[in-house]
Amino acid sequence: MAKGYWVSVYPAISDPEMLTAYNELARPAVRAGGGRTLSVGGRVVAHEAGITQRVVLVEFDNFEQAVGAYESEAYQKALVALPDGYERDFRIIEGID
């Protein structure tokens, strides 16, 4: 079965410290949903229309699990903690076998 992934890109972050409340709620919500964080803001080389800001990649056993984790009550509480003014491109994608 193909794995599922969360891919988050933050085009602009004015104050990374403001993500603390979100991170404290999101990390356990992701783990409880079966997610494994593979990358959080590491080194990035951007090409074409890419950006070099924070990129987060989370792996799940399958696409349905990834969707379910996003829709979970715990993760929805984390989303409320995202500070105003943060821009994020968030996608749930299905991998290939």
N, C-alpha and C positions, 0 to 999 in steps of 0.2 A: 504494500500500500504506500502511496506517495505521502511524503511528509508535508506538513503545513508550516508556514513561516509568517512571522510578523516582520515587516520592514518599516522602520520609522526613520525619516530624515527630517532634521530640524534646519530649515533654510537660514534662520537667524536666531541667535540666542544672545540676548543682551546681558543677562546675568545668570550663569549656570547654577549659582547657589539657590536661586528661586525654584529650581526643580526638586529640591530636597524633599518637600512634603509629598510630591507625586511619587518620587522614587521609593520612599519608605512604604507607601501603600502598594505600588505597582509590583515591586519585586516579589513579595509573598503571594500576591494574586496570580502572577505569572507562574510561579512554582506550583501553587495549588492547582492551577489549570493544566499542569503537565509540561509547561514550557521550560526550555533550557536556553539561557542567554548565551549567544555565541560571540557577540561583539557589542561593545558599548563605547562609542566615541573614540575608537583607536585611530591609527594612522589611515588616512584616506588619500588616494590619488584620484582626482576628478578629471574626466575627459568629456568632451563635447559640452552638453548643457549641465553637467554634474556640478555639485557643490562640495566643498570640503568640510562643512560643518558636521555636527554630531550625527552619526548613523548608528542605529540600533538594529540588531538582527537576533530574532528569537526563533528557535526551532521547536516544533511539536511533532508528535508521532504521526498525526494526519491532519488534513485540512479542517475536518469537522471539529477536532479538538482545539485548533487555533481559533476558529470562530466562536466556539463555546467559551473559551477563556476570555475573549474580548467582551462577550455579552454577559459574563458572570457579574454578580452583584459586587464582589470584591474589586474587580477591575473598574467597574463603573464608578465606584467610590474614588478610586485613584484618579480617574479622568476629571472628576470635579476639582481635584487638588492641582490640576495644571494651572499655572498662573496666567492671568490675563495677558494678552499681547504675544503669547507664544504661537508661532506658526509651525505646523507639523504636517508632513506628508506621511500618512500612515496607510499601509496596505496589508492585507492578508492574502498570501499567495499559496498556490499548491505547487509542490515540487514535482519532480519526475522520478519514476522508479529507477 
